[in-house]
Amino acid sequence: MNVDDIRKQIEGYQAKGLKLFTTSSFQSHSIPLLHILSTIDRNIPVYFINTGYHFPETVAFKDQVAEMLGLNMRETVASVPRMMQKDEQGRLLFTSDPDYCCHLNKVQPLDPVLAEHDVWINGVRADQSAVRKEFKLEEKAPHGVIRFHPMLDWNSKMIYLYAKEHNLPKHPLEEKGYLSIGCEPCTRKYDPEWNEREGRWFGLKKTECGLNTELVKK
């Protein structure tokens, strides 16, 4: 979708009285969507899923971008305190059960947000993973919510050119060799032989945190 089509779709949802929100990881490739939304309606809530494991640079970058674009920031946090997120051997879950760690810190906290809204503006791209390649422009999520994927047919070059045209900032860890940036314990520096997201959950048979698997109804 081009920017005009994204605008028309969002304005169409709003004309129907639907309640919209978006989520963002505040990586460099996430900023074009936030910029587009800021030109449409800055009142749309932007949820940062605060796992408690983010790089300090990510949190600072979030605050920088939110102020620059005038975003309506919100935050989710897990109901289970981080120091209680341990397995039977006392190991933190990200070391022994990263899927359940993601469920507690990302999927579960977002569920009540879904219940309060009608449309989730989600910035996934089809070129990011096999899971995302199978998505359509709209998908169903729990609580009757519509997942709207306006960036689905964008690629990394389009993201780069848009960011360059609008002079959008880059995540500070990019220049240190990080490309796909998630929680600090589960993120590795980029290797030129990898695809964009292979620095996440390195060495594990895991490519998604659950937001795009558990919170979509097929």
WOLINFEN-V953541 format. One record per pair of residues at least 4 apart in sequence whose ideal C-beta (glycine too) atoms are under 8 Angstrom apart, sorted by the first residue. I is the first residue (numbers start at 1). J is the second residue. If there is no record, write none. Layout:
<<I	J> <I	J>>
This chain:
<<1	5> <1	6> <1	9> <1	137> <1	150> <1	151> <1	152> <1	153> <2	6> <3	7> <3	36> <4	8> <5	9> <5	150> <6	10> <6	36> <6	40> <6	150> <7	11> <7	36> <7	39> <7	40> <8	12> <9	13> <9	148> <9	150> <10	14> <10	20> <10	37> <10	40> <10	41> <10	44> <10	121> <10	148> <10	150> <11	15> <11	40> <12	16> <13	18> <13	20> <13	118> <13	119> <13	146> <13	148> <14	18> <14	20> <14	41> <18	118> <18	119> <18	146> <19	116> <19	117> <19	118> <19	119> <20	44> <20	45> <20	117> <20	118> <20	119> <20	120> <20	121> <21	44> <21	45> <21	46> <21	47> <21	74> <21	113> <21	117> <21	119> <21	120> <21	121> <22	33> <22	34> <22	37> <22	44> <22	45> <22	46> <22	47> <22	120> <22	121> <22	122> <22	123> <23	46> <23	47> <23	48> <23	49> <23	110> <23	120> <23	122> <23	211> <24	30> <24	33> <24	34> <24	46> <24	47> <24	48> <24	62> <24	123> <25	30> <25	49> <25	58> <25	181> <25	182> <26	30> <26	31> <26	48> <26	58> <26	61> <26	62> <26	65> <26	171> <27	31> <27	58> <27	171> <27	180> <27	181> <28	159> <28	163> <28	169> <28	170> <28	171> <28	174> <29	125> <29	156> <29	159> <30	34> <30	123> <31	35> <31	65> <31	163> <31	168> <31	169> <32	36> <32	151> <32	154> <32	159> <32	162> <32	163> <32	166> <32	168> <33	37> <33	121> <33	123> <33	150> <33	151> <34	38> <34	46> <34	65> <34	69> <34	71> <35	39> <35	69> <35	162> <35	166> <35	168> <36	40> <36	150> <37	41> <37	42> <37	44> <37	46> <37	121> <38	42> <38	69> <38	70> <38	71> <40	44> <42	69> <42	70> <42	71> <42	72> <43	72> <44	72> <44	121> <45	72> <45	73> <45	74> <46	66> <46	71> <46	72> <46	73> <46	74> <47	74> <47	75> <47	76> <47	110> <47	113> <48	62> <48	73> <48	74> <48	75> <48	76> <49	75> <49	76> <49	105> <49	106> <49	109> <49	110> <49	211> <50	54> <50	75> <50	76> <50	77> <51	78> <51	105> <51	106> <51	183> <52	77> <52	78> <52	82> <52	105> <53	82> <53	94> <53	105> <53	183> <53	184> <53	185> <53	186> <54	58> <54	59> <54	183> <54	184> <55	59> <55	173> <55	181> <55	184> <55	187> <56	60> <57	61> <57	171> <57	172> <57	173> <58	62> <58	171> <58	173> <58	181> <59	63> <60	64> <60	172> <61	65> <61	169> <61	171> <61	172> <62	66> <62	73> <63	67> <64	68> <64	169> <65	69> <65	71> <65	169> <66	70> <66	71> <66	73> <68	169> <74	113> <76	109> <76	110> <76	113> <77	109> <78	82> <78	85> <78	104> <78	105> <78	108> <78	109> <79	108> <79	109> <80	84> <80	85> <80	104> <81	85> <82	92> <85	92> <85	93> <85	101> <85	104> <85	105> <86	90> <86	91> <86	92> <86	93> <87	91> <87	93> <87	96> <87	97> <89	96> <91	95> <91	96> <92	96> <92	101> <93	97> <93	98> <93	100> <93	101> <93	104> <94	98> <94	101> <94	183> <94	185> <94	186> <95	185> <97	101> <98	102> <98	186> <98	201> <98	204> <98	206> <99	103> <99	206> <99	210> <100	104> <101	105> <102	106> <102	107> <102	209> <102	210> <103	107> <103	108> <103	210> <103	214> <104	108> <105	109> <105	183> <106	110> <106	209> <106	210> <106	211> <107	111> <107	209> <107	210> <107	211> <107	214> <107	215> <109	113> <110	114> <110	211> <110	215> <111	115> <111	142> <111	143> <111	215> <112	116> <113	117> <114	120> <114	141> <114	142> <114	143> <114	145> <114	215> <115	142> <115	143> <117	145> <118	144> <118	145> <118	146> <119	145> <119	146> <119	148> <120	141> <120	145> <120	146> <120	147> <120	148> <121	148> <121	150> <122	147> <122	148> <122	149> <122	211> <122	212> <123	149> <123	150> <123	151> <124	128> <124	132> <124	135> <124	149> <124	151> <124	152> <124	212> <125	132> <125	151> <125	152> <125	153> <125	154> <125	155> <125	159> <126	132> <126	133> <126	135> <126	152> <126	153> <127	132> <127	133> <127	155> <127	156> <127	196> <128	132> <128	196> <128	197> <129	133> <129	197> <129	207> <129	208> <130	134> <130	207> <131	135> <131	207> <131	208> <131	212> <131	213> <132	152> <132	212> <135	139> <135	147> <135	149> <135	152> <135	212> <135	216> <136	149> <136	152> <137	148> <137	149> <137	150> <137	152> <138	146> <138	147> <138	148> <138	149> <139	146> <139	147> <139	149> <139	216> <139	217> <139	218> <140	144> <140	145> <140	146> <140	147> <140	216> <140	217> <141	145> <141	146> <141	147> <141	215> <141	216> <141	217> <142	215> <142	217> <147	215> <147	216> <151	159> <154	158> <154	159> <155	159> <156	160> <156	196> <157	161> <158	162> <159	163> <160	164> <161	165> <162	166> <162	168> <163	167> <163	168> <163	170> <164	168> <170	174> <170	175> <171	178> <171	181> <172	176> <173	177> <173	178> <173	181> <174	178> <174	179> <176	189> <177	189> <177	190> <178	187> <178	189> <178	190> <178	199> <179	190> <179	196> <179	199> <180	187> <180	190> <180	196> <180	197> <180	198> <180	199> <180	200> <181	187> <181	199> <182	186> <182	187> <182	200> <182	209> <183	187> <186	200> <186	201> <186	202> <187	199> <187	200> <188	199> <188	200> <188	202> <189	199> <190	194> <190	198> <190	199> <191	198> <191	199> <194	198> <194	199> <197	207> <198	202> <200	206> <200	207> <201	206> <201	207> <208	212> <208	213> <210	214> <210	215> <211	215> <212	216>>
